[in-house]
Amino acid sequence: MKLPFLKLSCLTLIFLINFSLKSQNEPKWVSPLEIPIQLSGTFGELRNNHFHAGLDIRTQGRQGLKVRSVQEGRISRIRVSVSGYGKTLYIEHPNGTTSVYAHLKKFAPKIEEFVKKNQYKKESFIIQIFPKVDEFPIDAGELIGYSGNTGGSNGPHLHFEMRKTVGQLPINAMRYPLVIEDTQRPQVQNLYLYSGTDPFSIQKEYPLTKINDSVYSAAGLSASGKINVGLRFFDRQNLSYNKNGIYSVSVRLNGVEHFSYQMDQISFDDSKYINLMIDYEELKENKRRIQRFFAHSEQKFSFLKNVYQNGEMQIDPGKSYQLLIELNDYNKNTSYVEVYLTGTKEMLNQKKKENNLIKTMEESLYEFKGKSVYFEKDSFFDKVNLKVEDHGDTLHVGEDLFPMRKEYTIKYKIPKGDSLTISQSFLSILSKKGKPIFFSSFKKDGYLQGKSKSLGRFLISRDSISPEIKAVNFKEGQWLSNYDFMKLKISDDFSGLKKFRGEINGKWILLEHEPKNNSLIYDFSDIEFEKALNQLTIEAEDQVGNKTIFKRNFYRKIKDS
């Protein structure tokens, strides 16, 4: 009678041993921040010209929160930039993944020391370092830096990513044990039916009514021929009011799936086609982002669940259809758009007029007196209506209503004038308010030449004003012995800052540059001063070569020997 009990006890023991071994083999996971996780951005959501490759974690509007490595590993890459990810750490883990921590204010002390050493060696604030394999081992939960707002960040937060190390493919970090309170379903605003996939298709908008907690609907829909759909929607978590993206979608007509995707993994190449996934014209004209659920013939998204589904649905006259769109966030909160369509003879798939066509398989050259515009083959994803006109000093190259595949070339004959006037001239693109904005170009064969991936208005502008540098927390000849930092402002009114160099007593110094507030900060602890009287010199140059030299003398107590 005791044998079954013994047998059960042995099985239980074996299970516990196996579970213990499995737990020991699983890598330890630590949250990157020590505060409750609130998101201001989700994985794969649509941003301007790119898919979001990670999670944006709110830092309570503050900078300087401790950031920790989520797993053990080694630092494989360190980058400091004034744009993009700003100050960034990449940690490679033994399980084949890499974690990324961006927009940091500063790194942990030993990493900060290592970075500064390399910055002084290369005499550059902007730097990228790939430490040796055994140079920076990191434990799970180890302090690696402090949260900030550096680079292309619009507010204090931590941009956090997980990637597959091979190929650096971003994967959805929500699969890891981040504790995020979320019981909210995606919220849907409007439904749109389209008659086709190109810029000449017709759009019809339908307001939606919320039937219950999870279902939206609209009445009186009719269509005919091939259609595809779009939605305006957003998702939120319980503790955050940011409008975020969703995890997955499925579009079904009479129960048959016609389009679907799921954001588990993306490729950075996906962003080449992101503007095909939105109503680009609507975004540019009315600033409304409509996400379209169809696969353009030219797009190559890696996250589509079925590459053979293109999202087009056939509606025949006299027939009735159920259109069901299912939206999910990562925590399986689901919303549905359920509408009923009646097939009619009145065609939705009529087209807008095709005038001034540029066809995808043709190159196009527009020449005017002293100006020209050249489009290569396949500059656009579709044929487009485009009018290129010469309006005196301004070149009108259509309207920015069509997503582009390739850059096109603009050429302006360099205006006559003295050498200074010519050197200060540059190609600019006009904002919607008519303000000239510096447009990167180069001089060749008597022409200013540049490339653009946005349509718009161009002209030659002139910048004759040099960059401006101002001291913020010190004056000429001041004693700065009790100061930890020297603060300055640097700005350029027109073409923009190109480069700068700071020196004390003729030796290069590290000036931390933050373009968002035009600040330059020097840390006095970087060097030991050998004399009391010191001279600060900063040379700055804008995009057309105007230069400024800023000099100030200051005193600093010599450290006791």
N, C-alpha and C positions, 0 to 999 in steps of 0.2 A: 504493500500500500504506500510505502514511502518513495518508491522509484519515480512516480510521476512528479512528485514534489522536487526531488533531487534534479530530475531532468529539467524542470521549469527554472530552478535556481541556476543551473549551469547556463541555460539559454539567456537568462537575465544578465548573468555575469559577463557572458560573451558580448551581449549587446552593449553593456555599459563600457566595456573595454574598447570596443570598436568605435562607439560614440566619442569616447575620450580621445582616442587616437585621431579621429576625424577632426575634432575640435582643435587639437594641437596643430594639425596640418593646415587648417584654414587660417589665412593671414588675419592678424588683428586689425580691426577697423576703428578709427578714432574720428570724431567729427572735426572738420577743419576749424570750426569756431566754437567757443565755449558758451555761446548764447543760443536761445531757441532759434531754429532755422526758419527764416521767412524769406520767400523768394520774390524778387522783382523781375526775374527773367527765367524762362524754362528752356529745356533742351529742344533744339530744332525749330523754335519759333521764328517767324519771318521778321527780319530786320531790313534796314535799307541796304540792299545789294548783297546781303549774306544771310545764311541760316545761323542762328545762335548755337555755338558749339558747346555750350556748357550751361551751368546754373549761375544766375546772379543772386548772391545771398546778401540780404540787407544787413547793414551793420549799425542799425539804430541811428542813422544820420551822423555817425562818429567815425573818426579815423583812429588808428593805433590799437585796435583790438588784436589780441594774440592769435596768430594763424599757425596751426599745427599740421604736420604731415599725417595724412589719413592712414598710411601704412608704412611699414619699414621699406627701405630701399636706398637709393643713392641719387644725389643731385646730378642730373645728366645735362642740364642746360640752364643758363642764367641770362636773362636779357633785360637791358635797361633802354627804354625808348621814351620820347616825348609824345608819341602817338600810339595807336593800337592798344596793346595790353599794358603799356607802361612798364613798371618794374614787375618782372615775372620770374617764377621758379618752376622748373620741370623736374619731377622726381620719378625715376624709373623704379618699378617694383619687380620683385622676383617672379610674380605670377603673370608677367607679360603685359602689364598695364603701366601707364604713365599718368600721374596726376599733375595738374597745372593750376597755379595760384597766381592770379593777375591783378593789376592795379594796386599793388602793395605800396605802402608808404615808405617802408624800408625793410631790409632783411634782418634776420637774427644776427647778433654781434659777430660771430665767427664768419658768417657768409658776407656780411657787410664789409668786414675788414678785407676779405679775399677780393671782393668786387672792387673796392676802392684801390687796392694795390694794382689791379689790372687797368683800372681807369687812368691812374697816374702813369702807368707804364706806356699806355697807348695815347695818353693825353686826349682823352675823349670821354664825355659824360655818357654818350650813347655807346653801348657796348653789347656784345654777345659773346658768351664764354661757354665752352663745352669742357667741364672738368674731367679729369682722368677717372677711370672706372672706380678706383679705390680712394679717390681724393676726398669725397664728401659722403660717407655713409650716414644714413638717417634712420632713427628709430621711429616706430609708430607713436604718434603723439608728441614728437619732439617739436619744439618751437622753431619755426623756420622764417618767420617774418611778422609784420604788422599790417593790418588792413589799411587801405588808403583810397586815393582817388586819382592815381597817376594815369598818364596816357589818355586814350580816348574815352575816358569815363565821364558820365554826366552827373555823378554824385557818388559819395562814399559807398562802396560795396566791395564784396569779394567775388570776382569772377572765378568760378571753380570748374575744372574739367577733368574727366577721365578719358583716356585714349588707349587704344591698342598700340603698344610700343612699335610693333612692326607696321610701317605705313602711316603711323600717327593718325589713325582714324578715330574721330571723336565717338564715344559711346555715351549712352544716357546714364548720367550719374545717379539718377533716381533709383536705379537697381541696387544701389548700396544702402546700408542701414542708416540713412539720414532720417531723423524724426521730423516729419512735416505734417502738421495738423491740416487735413483737407477733407471736408465733407461737401464741398460746393461743386455743383455741376457746371459745365460750360454754359455760358449765356449767349444766346443767338439774337441778332438784331434784325437783319433783313435777308431775304432770299432773292437771288438773281438768276434769270434764265438767259442763256446766250444762244444765238443762232449759229455760231461757228467758233473757230479757234483763232482766227486772224483778226487784224485791226479793223476789218470792214464788217464784222459781225454786229448784230443788233443786240442791245442789252435791254431787258425788261425787269423792273424792280417790283418786289411784292413784300409789303409789310407783313410781319408775322404776329400772331396772337398766341400767348402762352395758355395752353389748354390745361395743363397741370404742372406739377413740379419738374417734370422731365420732358414734356412734349410741346412742341411749337407747331402751328399750322397756319395755313392761309386758304382762303376760299376763292373759287372762281378762276382757276388757272386753266388756260388753254394754250395749245401749241401745236406745231406740225413740223414734220421733218426731223432732221438731226439737231439735237440740242445738247448743251452741257450746263452745269450749274455752278453757282458761286454763293458764298455766304460772308456776311460780316458777323464776327463772333469774338469772344475772348473767354479766358478762364481765370479764376482766382483761387487762392488758398484762404483758409480761415483767418489767418493773422496778417494778411497782406491785401492791400487794395489795388495793387498793380494789375493791369490787364495783360495777362500772359497767353502763351500759345497752348495748343492741345497736343496730346500724345498720338492719337490715331483717329482715322475717319473711314467710314464706309458709305458709299453711295449705291443704293439699290433701286431698281425699277421693276415692279412686280416680282420682288423677291430675288431678282438676278443682280449680282454685284457687277457694277460697271467701272468702279474706281475705288482704290483703297491705298492707304499708307499707314505705317507705324514707325514712330521715331525712336528706334532702338540704337541705331548707328547711322552716321552720315559721313560723307566725304567732303573735304574742302572744295573739291571740284563741283559739287552740287550748286554752289553759289553762282557759278557761271550762268545758270539757267533760272535763277530765282525769280526774275522779273516776268517769266512766262507763267508763273504760278499765281500771279495777281492781275487784277485789272489795272494795268499800268497807266492807261489814260485817265481813269477815274482817280487814281492816287495823285497824279500830277495836276489835274485840273481842279479837283474838289477835296483833295487831302483825305479821301476815304479809302481805307485798305479793304478791298474785297478779295478774299482768297478763292481762287478758281480750282475746281476739282476736275481737271482733265489733264491728259498727258500730251503735250505738244509733240509733233513728230520729230522735232529737233532737240528736245530736252533729254537728258540722260541722268535722271535722278537715281541715286543708289538705294533710297529708302522705300520705293514703291513695292507693295506686296506682290503685285502681279504686273509684269512689264507688258503683258498683252492687253491690259485694260486701258483704254484711252479716255474713258469718261464720257464719250459720246453716246447718246441714247436716241433711238428711233421712235418717233411719235407719229402714228398713222391716223388719218381722219376717221371719225366715228368710233374710235376705241377709247376705253377708259384705262387709266394707269394710276398705280400708287407709287409715289416717289418717296423714299425713306432715306434720310441722311442721319447716320449715327456718329456722334462726336464723343470721344472719351478723353479724360485726363489720365495721368499715370496711376492714380489711386482708384481707378475704375468707377469714377463718377461719370454718369452718362446722360447725355441729352439727345433728343431726337427731333428732327424736322420731318413731319409727315404731312404730305399734301397729295391731293388727287388732281390729276391732269385729264383733260378731255381733248382728244385729237380733233382738230378742225382743218378746214381747207384754207383758212387764213394763215398764211405762212409767217412764222416767226423768223425763218431763215432768209429774209430779204437782206440785202447788203447796202452799206453806205456807198456813196458814189466814189468811183476810183478816178482821181485826177492826179496829174503830176506824179506818175508812178515811178518808183524805183523798185525793180525786180531783184529778187535775191541772187539770181544767177548772173546778173549783169553788173559790170563796174560802171560808175558814173563820174564824169568830170564836168565841173561847172567853172568856166573861166570868165573873169571880168577884168577890167583895167586895173592891173596891179594886185589882183586877188584871185584866189582859186580855192575850190573845195573838191576833194577827191574821195569817193567811196569805193573800197575794194569790193570784189564779189563776196557775197554772203556777209555783208556788213550788218544786215538785219536778219531776223529770224523769219520774217514774212515780207511780202511786197508791201510797200507803204506809200501813202500820199505825202509827198515832200516837195515843198517849194523853196528853192534857194534863190535869194535875191540880193542885189547890190544896192544899198541905200546910202550912197555917198561914202562916208567914213565907216559905216557899219555894215557888216555882212550878216544877213538874216539866213540862218541855216535851219529852216523849218521850226517846228515847236517840239519841245521835249515830251512827246506823247507816245513814243515807240521804244520798246526795249531794244538794245543793240547787242550784236554778237561781237563786233570788232570796232576798233577805233577808226575814225576817218581823219583826213589830213586837211588842215587849214593853212593857207599860205598868204602872207601879206608882203608886198614890196616894202622894204625899209624906207621910211620917208627921208627926204633930203634934209640936211642940216649939219651943224658942226658935230665933231666927234662926241662931245659931251651929251648933246641932245639925242644922238643915235644910241649911245650906250645906255641912256636912261629910258629908252622906249621899250615897251614890252607888249605882248599880245594879251588881251584881257577878254573875259567873257562877262556879259552883263547879267546881273541878278534880275529877278522879276521886278524889283523896284528900280532897275536901271543903273545900279551901282557897278562900276567896273571892278572885277576881281582878277587877281593875277592868274594867268594861265600859262603853265609851263611850256616853253618854246625854246628854239635855238636859231641862230643866224646861219644861213647857208645860201651861197650864190646870190647875195643881195636881197634875200627874203627872210622874214621871220616865219618860222614854220613850227606848228604844234599839232598834237593829236588829241582828239576828244572822243569820249564814249557817250556824251550827252549832246543833244541838239540844242541850239540856242543862237544868241546874237554875239558877234565878236567885233572888236575894233582894236586899234593900236592906242595905248595909253602911255603916259609918261610919269615917272616918279623921280622927282628931283630932291626929295627930302630924305636925309639920312636917318638911321635908327636913333632912338632916344634912350639914354641910360640915366637913371636917377638913383641916388643913394636914399635909402629909406630910414635906416636906424643909426646913421652916423653922419658926421660933418668933417669937412677938411681940417686936418691937424688934430683930431680928437683922440684922446686916450681910450682904447678899447680893451683894456686888460680884463675887465669883468664881463666882457661879452662872449657868449658861446657861438653866436652866429653873426655874420655880416649879411645884411639884406639889401637888395637892390631891385629896381624895376627896369625891364628892357622891353621896348616895343617898336614897331614900325607901322606907320600910318597907312601904307598903301600896298606895295608889292609884297611885303612880308619879310620876316627875318630869315636870312639864309644860313648864317653861321656867326659864331662869336668865339673869342678866346680871352681867358682871364689869366693874369700873371701877378704875382707879388714878388717884387725885387727881381724881375726878369725870369722867374720860374713859373711854369704852368700850374694853375690851381684848378681844383674841381669845383665848378659852379653848378649847383643843381638847378635845372631849368624847368619851370612849370608854365607852359604857354597859356593855360586857361586863365591864369591871373598875372601873366607877364613877369613872374618873379625869378630872381636869381638869388641863391642862398649859398654862402660859403661857411663851412664848418671850421672854426679856428683850431679844433683839435687835430686837424689833418697834418699840421707841421709844427715843429718847435722853432720859435723865432730866435734868431741869433743876435738881433739888434733891436733897439727900441723904436727907431724911426723906420717906417716901411712905406713902400709905394705900391698902391694897387693900380693896375692898368687893365682896361677891358677894351678890346677892339671888336666892333660889330659891323656886319655887312648885310645889306638887304639883297633881294633877289636880282636887282639890276646893277649892283656894284657900288651903291652909295655907302660910304663908310663913316663910322664914328669912332673916335678914340676918347675914352673916359679915363681920367687920372685923378687919384686922391691920395694924399699922404695921411697916415695914421700912426699912432704910437701904441706899442704893446709891451708890457713888462716882460723882461727876459727871465726865463725860468732859471732858478738858482741851480748852479752846477754842483 
